[in-house]
């Protein structure tokens, strides 16, 4: 029976160097291969043109590179690009390139499906099939960077973890991917240009703070009233707003980094004065800004877009309390480019 080969990108640089030494070769070969794998984004060992054919053959015998493949790519009239990304085992996730006049943002996925059960989200209906490996997350960014250069003549400027999946439920792999994205041996991107969006897992938010991460944090809040929030996001019944608040206060004490709240206003759900007042109160606990998001309905069911009057009522109340608020309009409507449901925005 054929033994399944390990993806070489699961090895550290030191482990690759050790592999060469163990096979009677020079350790520096490991440096060359590592550079090809990460900063040069090699899809196969044959791409490694400054490595001898014999060495490439040896690598082929022992390892694979489980590179993603962009199965289909759609371009919206507004310039948004949606990728259906096929993984080595045939499963598919989505990533999105969101352009503005000044920058391009990659929205990437962290899981196939999702561990959580947000009722408004298309991805939640898929359920979680598996976590993405660090390299699979990294590959999405590489693919979008190439598209940014091709279509907009400049490199990718920002990354948001707002695609399929809950990033904090794939904690180690997401942080390893970000480590490579920000490493000079990878893409060398500033962590300040990366935003991780979570549905709100207090224990893991505290862990982020303890791990002294340098990227930004966004929380999909959608209601500052427990009863309404647990109706929208049933899993949050296990993580009441008091616990979420405490974890965000801890985050800010440790990092001094503002929180972004992602907040969809829905008709007859949270488009009322009590919900507005509750959000204003919640925003005063930790320095923050609020992104009010235009909703993309996924059917004719319970969740429908709120009126402009409701959105304006939120804006007026937040601004009156000195809270920064922006409205994020839906992008890529003609191609249904909702990566998760909350990907239609910038970092």
N, C-alpha and C positions, 0 to 999 in steps of 0.2 A: 504494500500500500504506500502511495506517495505521501511523504511527510509535508504538511502545510508549512510553507516558508513564512518567516517573520517579516513584517514590513520593516525595512532598514531604518525608517524614520522614527521608529519607536526606541532606537538606540541613541544614547548620548554621543557626543563627539569622542569622549574618552573611550567608550565601549567600541566604537568603530575603529579607533586607533589600536585598541587592544586586539581586535579581530585581525588586523593586518599583521601585527607583531606575532600573534599565535600562528599565522599562516606564512611565516618566514618572509615577511615583507616589511617595508619601512613604515614607521608610525605616521609619518607626514602624509602618506596616502589617505589616511583617515581624514586629515584636514581638507584635502582636495575633494574627497567624496562628500563630506559634510557641507562644503560650500556649494557643490552642485545641487544637493538635496534641498537646501534652504534658500540661500540668497539668489541662486540661479534657477530654482524651481524645476529641476530636471524631472521629466516624466518617465524616463527609462534610463537604464545604465548605458545604453548606446549613445545617449545625449552627452555623456561625459567624455568629450573629445580629447582632453589632455591626460586621460587615463588609458593605459595600454589595453589592447584587446584581450590579452590574457587575464588582466585584473578584472576587466568588465565581465568576462566569462565566469570568473570565480565568484564575483558578486551575484551574478545571475543564478548560479548554482545554489547559493545559500539564502538569498533574500528576494523580496519583491518590493516594488514601490506601488502601493495601493493608491494611485492618484485618482482624483475625481475626474469626471467628464461632464462638461456642460452639454446636456442632452438636447435641450431646446432653449433658445434665447428669443425673447420678445422685446420689441422696442415700442414704447408708448409715444403718442403724439407730443407729450410734454418732455420727452427725452429719457424718461425712466426706463431702465433695462431690467427685465426679470429673467433670471436663470433657473431652469430646472436642472438640478445637479444630481447626476447619477453616481452613487458610491460603488465601491468594488464588489459589494454583495448584491447589487441590483436595486437597493433601496434608493429613494429619491427625496431630496430636500430642496428648499428654495433659497435663493439669495437675490438681492435687489441692489441695483446701482441707482442712486437718487442724485441727479445733478441740480445745482443752482448756478446762478451767475458767477459765484465766487469759489465754489468747491464741489467736490463729488464725494458722496457718502456711500459706504458699503453697509448694507443690512445683511447680517449673516445669521445662520442657524447654528444651534448647539446640540440639538437632539433630533432624531427622526420621530416625528410626532411630539407629544408633550406629556409630562408626568402629571400635570395639573388639569383642572376641569372647568376652566372659565367658560361660562355658557355662551358668551358672545363670540368666541374665537373659533375660527375654522380649523386651526391646527389641533385644538383640544379634542375635536371629534375623531382624530386619527388615533389617539392614545400613543403612549411612548413605546417605540419598538426597540430603540437602543440609543445610547449616547454616541455622539461623534467623537472620533479620536482627535487629538490636537492637530495632526497633519491635515485632516479633513476640514477642520475649521480654517486653518491657515490657507489651504488650497482655494477656498471660496474667496478669500481676500486677494490672493494672487490673480485669480481669474478676473475679478472686478477691477483690480488695478490695471490689467491689460486692456480691459474694455474702456476704462477711463482715459487711458493714453490714446487708444484708437479713435474714440468718438469725440473726446473733449480736449485732446492734446495736452493733458497734464496728468500727473500721477494722482492716485487716490489720496484724498486729504483727511477723511474721517471714517471711523468705523462705529457702527452701533450693533450691539448684540440684542436685537429686537426681532429676530426671525423666529423660525420654528424652535420650540423648546423653551424650558426654563433654565437659563445659564447656571444658576446656583445649584441645580440638581445634577449638574455635570461639572462640579466645581474644579476638580484637579485638572481635567482636560482643557477646560476653558482658560484657566490660568496659565497652563503650559503653552497654549496657543498664543495667548497675549504676550507671554515672555518671548516667544520667537518673533512675533510681529514687531515688538519693540526692540529686539536685540539688533546690534550692529551686524551680527552674523545672519540676520533674517532680513526684515524690511526696514528696520531702523526707524519706525514711526514713533512719534512722541506719545506716551500713554495719555497725555492730556487731550489727545484727539480721539480717544476711544471711550465709548460709553456703554456700560453694561446695564441692561434693563431687567429688573426682577419683578415678579408679581408680589414679592414681599415675604421672604423666609427669614424671620428675625435672627435665628441662630447663625445662619450663613452670612447675613449682613454684618454681624459682629465679627465673624471669622475674617471677612474681607478687611475690616478695620484692623484687626490684630495682625494680619499679614502685610499691613502697610502698603496696600496697593496704591498706585498713582493714577489710575484711570478714574473716570467719572461714574457716578451711580444715578440711575433713574429707577423710580418705583411706579409700577402700574397701580394707581390708587383707585380711581373711578368712583369711590365714595368714601367719605370720612364718617359714615354712620355704619356701625357693625352689621345691623340687620340688612341694610341694602347691599353692603359689600359682599356679605355671604350669600346673598341671592344671586348676585352677578358672578361671583367667584366662590363657589361652594367650599373649596379647600380652605379658604381664609377663616372659616369658623374655628379652625385649629390654631390660627394665628391672629387673635383679636388685635384691634387697632392700638390698644394700650401697649401690647408687646412690640408691635411694629414701631410705634412712636419711641419706645425705650431703646430699640436697636438703632434707630436713626439718630437719636441724641448721642448714643455711644459712638456711632460712625463719625458724627461731626466733631465730637470732642477729640477723637484720635486723629482725624485726617484734615480737619478744618476745610473740608470740601463740601460745597453746597449740594443739595439734593434737587433733582428734577422730578416733578410729579407728572406722570402721564395720566390724563383724565379725559375720558370720553363722556360726553353728555348725551343721554338717551331720552327720548320722548317718554313721559309718564313713568320714568324710573328714578332719575336723579335731577330732573329739570324743575326743582322746586326750591323755595326759599330756605327750608330746613337743610337741604343738602348744600346749598351755597354757604350758609352760615357755618355749617360744620367744617367745610373745606377751609374757609378763611381761618377758623380757629385752629385747625390742624396745622396749617402753614406757619403759624406763629411759633411752633415748638422748635423748629430747626430752620436755619437760613435756606431758602429754596426758591425755585421758580416753578411755574405751572405751565405745562403745555396742554391746552385744550385741543382735542383731536376730533376732526370730522370723521364720523363712522361710515364704514363701507358695509351696508347691510348684506348678510350672507343668505337671507331668505326673507319671507314676508311675516316672520314670527315676532316674538316679543321685543327684540332689540331693533329699534328704528331711530333714525337720525333726529336729533332735537331741532327745534326751530332756531332761527337766527336770534329771535328775541331772548330765548333761554341762554344762548351763548353770550349774548351781550350783557345779560344780567350777571353772569359769572364774572365777566371782564370788569364790569363797573364795580362790583363788590371787592374783588381782589385788588384792583388798582387803588381803590379808596383806602385799603389797608396797607398800601405800600408794597404789595407783592407783585413781582414781575410775572406777567402772563403773556403767552403767545398763543395764537390759534394756528394749528397745523392742518392745512387743507390736504385732502386726499390726493395722492399722486398715482399716476398710471391707471386711471379708472378704466380706460379702454382695453387694458390687458389684465385687469383684475390683479394688480401688482401689490397685493397685501401679503407681505411676508410675515406670517403669523396674522394678526389683524392690526398690529400697531406699528407697522414698519413704514408708514407713509410720512416720515419726517426725518429731520437731520439731527445730528448730535448737538 
